Amino acid sequence: MKFNILVADDEKNIREGLGEFLELEGYAVSLAADGLEGAKAIDRGDMDLLISDLRMPGMTGTELLRHVVSRYPSVPVILLTGHGTVEDAVEAMRNGAYDFITKPVNLDHLSLLVKRALERRELSRQNRELLMEVENQKRSSSIIGKSPEMQKIFELIRRVAPTKASVLITGESGVGKELVADAIHNLSPRAEKAFIKVHCAALAESLLESELFGHEKGSFTGAQAKKKGRFELAHEGTLFLDEIGEINQNVQIKILRVLQEKKFERVGGEETLEVDARLVAATNKDLKEEISKGTFREDLYYRLNVVNLHVPPLRDRKDDIPLLAGAFLNEFAQDNDKAFEGFDPKARAALYAYPWPGNVRELRNCIESAVVMASGKLVTLDDLPPGVRTSAEEQIIKVPPGSSLAEAEKILIRETLATQNGNKSRTAEILGIGRKTLYQKLQDYGLDQET
């Protein structure tokens, strides 16, 4: 895919000269003899960049700039003038110009400006697409993900949510097991009822039984009043037991009875209470291994594991990284009153290269840190935490000295594609180009025969 550039200048030689130069640079170019003609061309659509003279008869370059900024804010504008002053430059930038260059035009400088402006436009477009996808995800679920692995999870959630079946969610720490539990409850007929969460690992063994089943006044030292437990509070709703592999066998027996009979007694009480609470549990442990060790009851395991949802680690679903990173960037930018257009190519490559042992939770913390550290409109490699930067620096692509720019680009595309196991969409995102542009370059360099 070629970028479309419009050149508007009332001087024919300059207009046509710039057009020929940009076409040699590989762009599709349209020409306009004045501002009004330029505005009509812009209104027809499909323009990626405007290069306009500042002073033209009729509609001036400043008026054309305002026209573009008000109607097509994503289209960058570079202004040219033979009467350049600091005041003109400041005013143009205030009106929304991407940059300002004086005549006679330095073609090398113009080439660099055009490349940077189009890269910024492409990054903005990708970020908007990510944010739109995030919003679509939010409308259907609290979980973010577009990878095939997460699509399977979404499908299982949709199938199991309307039922009464117990669900066991497994996966490493930080993968988002609690969000899966949230989605199951929110999509269930119990959505309007209570959703009670218990983080079992955070409670001492002596307190866990009382927290789950409640207690009667005077049942133990400090029990100064009767207290309802989490099962009672979750009646007709959902009870989520996170890290259920941490509970002792005495509590396991009582949970098993609730699952089998829907009945229990408070600690120190004699009254048998009935409860209708759907149980969703999660663990980062291998419960079958815990059964073999004698620390987890096999009968409880099978009662919990009516439906198993295994959430894969982030390193096994890297297609989700841009979406998650974009969502976290938007969230923390708002929290910190900042505005970002996305991640630069090196930062995106680093996010892909890093193995994320802490999974989504670690990625979230990484992006929060980057938002705090970043000073520009793009998150750069230097804004990322040291561990993430180091991982990217270890994956260096070597270009032989003396290589042409085209050969260097070919090596970069081929090696990046190899690191992504031939995934063209992921490769395009890392390189900061559109998929159509990548496909075209693969054809131009004969790399399409290798993939």
N, C-alpha and C positions, 0 to 999 in steps of 0.2 A: 504494500500500500504506500503510495506517494503522498506526502503532505502537500496541501494546496495553499499557495502563497499568492496574495494579491498585492501588486505594486501600483500605487496611485501617485502620479507625478505629471505636472503639466509640461515638463521639458521632455520632448520625445526622445532625445538621445540618451538621457539619463534613464528614463523609463524602460526603453528597449534594451539598453546596456545591462541594467540590473536584471531584467528578465532573462537575458541570455546567460548571464553569470549564474543565476539561481537554477536554471535548467541544467547547466553543466554540473551543478552541485547535487543533482538528482531530485529536484523538486518539480512539481507541476505548477506552472505560473500563469496567472491572468493579469492583464494590464488595464489600467483605467487612466484616462487623460485628465481627469479632474475629480474633485471630491464627490460631486453628485453622481458621476458614473461609478465611482468607487462604492458609494453607499448602496446603489442598486445591485452591484455585484455581490456585496456582502449579504444583502437581503435575500438573494437567491440561495444562499446557504452553501455549506461544504467548504468554507474557507477556514484554514487552520491558523493563518497569520496574516496581518496587514502591515505592509511597509508603505508609509505615506509621507509625501512632502508636507512640510508644515504650512507653507504659504502657496496657495493656489487660488485662481480666480473662482468666483462663485462660492461654493462650499469649501472653506479652508480645511487644512489638515486638522486643526484644533476642533472644528465642528464635526469633521468625520470621526475623530477620536471619540468625542462625546456620544455620537450616534452608536458607535460600536460598543462602547463601555456600557451604555444604558440598555442595549438590546441583546448583546452577545458578550457578556462579561468574561467568558472563558477564552475568547479570541485575543491573543496578545497583539499589541500595536507597537511598532518601532517607527519613530518619527525622524524625518530627514530635514535638514535646513541648511541653506547657504548663509544664513544670517544668525548663526548660533550664538546665543548669549546664555549666561548663567540663569538669567530670569526666565528665558524661554524653556530651558531644561527643567527648572524647578516647577514651572507652571504645567508643563506637559506631564511630569511625573505625578503632580497633584491631581491631574485630570484622569489619571489611570494608565498612562503609557507604560509599556514594559521597559523601554529604554529610549535613548535620544542619541543621534549621531549626526555629525556635521559633514557638509559637502566641502571639498571633494571626498567621496566615500572611500574609506580604507576597506577594500573588499575582504581582507583577512579578518578584520575586526567585525565587519558585517556578518561574515560567515559564522563566526563564533557566537554572535548575538542571536542569530536565527536559530542555530542549533540549541542554545540554552533555552530560548523562548519556547521552542517546540517541545523540548524535553519537559519543561515546566507544565505545559498544556497537557501532555500525555500523562504526567504524574497526577495532575488534578483530575483528569478524566478517570483514571484507574481508582483514585481515592473515592470519587463520587460513586462509582460502580460498587465499590466495597461497602460504602455506607448504605447504599440502597439495599444491598443484599443483607446487611446486618439488620436493617429495619424490617425487611421481609421475614427474617428469621425470628425477630422479636415478636412479630404478630402471631406466629404459630407456636413458639416455644421460647423458653429462656435460654436454650442452648444454641451456640453458634457453631456452624460447621457445614461444609459443602463436600467434603471428601466422601468417597464411596463407603468408607468405614462408618462415618457418622450418619450417612443416609440409612444404613442398616439399623443403626441405633434408633433413629427417628421412627422408622417403620415399626420396630418392636414396641416402642413407647406408644404409638398410636393403636397398636393391636392389644396391648395389655392394659392400658389405662382404663378402659370402660369396665373391666372385670373386677372381681374381688380377690383375685389371686395374689398371694404373697410374692414379693419380688426381691431377689438378691442381686445387688449391683456390685460388681467386682472391678478392680483396676488399681493401678498405682496411685500413690498419694498425689493429689493435685490435678487429676485428669478431669474432674467435674462431676463426680458421683452425686454430690448433693444437688446439682442442677438437674440431673436426670430424675432424681426423686421429686424435685419441684415440678418438673414437667408431667410426670405420672399423675401427681395429685391434681395439678391444674387442668388436665385433660380428662379427669375422671368425673363421674356423677357426684363425687364428694367434694368437688372444687369449692363449693360455698361453705363447707364445714371446716373445722379446725385442721391445720397441718402442724403437728407437733414434732419438733426435732430434739433428739437427745444425742449428744456426742459422748459416747460411752467411755472413750479413753480419757476424757477430761474429768471424770467423776471417780472418786475413791470407791473401792469395793463396798465399804461400809455404808456409803450414801446411795449407791446405784439402785439397790432394791427399793429403798424408800422413794426415790425419784420416780421410778417406774410404776410402782403399785400404791404409793401413798402410805400414810401411817395414821394410827389412832393417837389421841392425846395420851401422853404418859407411856407410850410403848417403848421408849428408850430415853436416855438422858438427853435433855434438850428438846424433846417432843412436847412442846407446851400447848399445842393445839392440833386438832385433826387436820390432815393435809391430803388433798386429792393427788393421785399420781398421774403420770403422763398418759397411761392407758385410759384412765377416766376422762382426762381432758380431751383425748382424741376420739371420744365416742362419736360414731357416725362420720368420722373424718379419717385422717391418715396419720400413722405414727411412723416416723423415720428414725431408725436406730443406726447411727453412723459408727463405724469401727466396732461392729458387733463381735468381732473376734477377740476383743479385749475383756469380755465379761466372764465372770467365774461360773462354775458349774451349778451352784445353788440357784443363781438368777436364771441360768439357762433352763433349768427344770420348770421354773414358774412361767417363763415365756412360752415354753412348749405347751404347758397346760392351757394358757390363754389361746394359743393357736388351735388347739384341739377342741377345747370345750367352751371357749369364749367366757371363761369364769376365772376369778382370782379373789384373794382376800388382801386387805391392807395389812401392812406390818403391824403386829400387835392386835389385829382385829379378828373377830369371829364371823362377821357377816360376809356371806359370799355375794360378790357383785358380778353382774353380767355386763359385757361390753362388746360393742360392734366397732372395732377399729381395724382398718386395713393396715397391715404391717409391710413396710418397705425397709430393708436393711442394706448396709453397705460395708465392705471391708477391703483393705489392701493386702490382707493375708490370704494364703492358700488354705482354705478351711479343710480340705481333704487331708492336707499334711498335718493340720492341727488335730484332726480326728485320729490320725495314726499315732500322734504323740500322746493322746488321751486328754487333751485340754479342751476339746470341743465335742459336744454330743452329736453323734451321727444322726439320731432321730430328729433333733432340732434342725440340723443342716438340711435334711430333705423337706422338712416343713417350710423352711425359709426359701429354699431353692426351687420353688414351683416354676418360676420363670427366672432365668439368669440373663442379666444384661452386663456384658463385659465391655467396659469403655477402654479403647486402645490408648496407649501413650501417645503423646504429641509427636514423637519421632517417627511413629508409624502412620501418621496422617498429616504430613507436612503441607498438603493442599489447604489445610485449614489455617495455616499460620498467617497469610495476608489478611484474611477475613477477621481473625481474632485480633491481630495487631492493629488493624484499622479501627475496630470497635473500641479497643482500649485507648487508642490514640484520641479518638473523638471524645470518649468519656473523661479522660484526664485533662485534655485540653480545655473542656468546659469547666472542670473543677478548678483549674488554675488560671482561668480567664486568658487563655492563649488561643492562637489560631494556627493551624498547620495545614499544609497541602499534601502531606504524606511522608514517605521515606525515600531518601535518595538511593540509587542503585547499590552502592556499597553496603548501606545499612540493611536493605532488603536481602542481599546475598548473605550477610552475617546472620540474620534471623533464620534463614534456611539452613545454613551450615551448622549452627549450634544444635547439640543433641537434646537440649531441654530435659535434663534429669528431673527437674521439679515440675515438668509438664506445664499445663495452662496457667497454674498459679505462678510459676516462675516467669512465664512470658508476661503475665499481667504486671508483676513487680518490675520487670525489665522496662516495659513501656512507660510505666509511671515514673521511673527514674529518668528515662530519656526525655520525657516531657519537661521535667524539672530542669534538666541540664541544657536542653536545646535553646538556642537564641535566635535561630532563623525560622523560615517558613517550612523547611524540610528537616526531618530528623536525619542526622548524619551518623556515620560510623563512630565518630568521636563522642557522640552523645550516648552511645550504648555502654552498659557496664563492661568492665575490663575482661571478664571471662568470655563474654559474647564476642568482643572485638578480637581476642586472641584466637578463638576458634576460626574466625574469618581469615585472619592473617596467615593461619597455617595452610589454608587452601589457596596457594598462590599459583596462578597460571603464568607460565614462562613464555615470553615472546622473544625469539632470536633477534639479537641486534641487527639492524639493517633491514628488518622487515618493513614492507610498505604498510600503510594504514589499512588497506583492504585485506592484506594477509593477516595483520594483527587482529582485525575484526573477525576474520574467518576462524582463527585459532580460538578467540574468546568465545564465539558462539559454539564451536564444536566441543570445547572443553566444558563449558557450562551445561550444554545439553547432556554430555556424558555424566556429569555429577548428578543430574536430575533423572538419570535412567531413561532418557529419551522423552521425558514429559515436556512437550513444547509449550503448553500454557504456563507451567511453572518457570521454564527458561525465559519466556518473554517477560514475565513479571520481574524476575531477577535483573534482567538486562534493562528494564525500564522502557520497553518498546511494546507496541501492539502485536497481537498474534499474527495479523495479516502481514505486518512489516517483517516479522521473523520468518514467516513462510516464504516471502519474497526473497529474503537474504539467503535462505537455505537453497532456493533454486539458483540464485545468482552465483553462489559459491560451489554449487554441485554437492552440497551437503544433504540434500533431500534423498540422494541415492544411498546415503550411509545410515539413514534412520528408518 
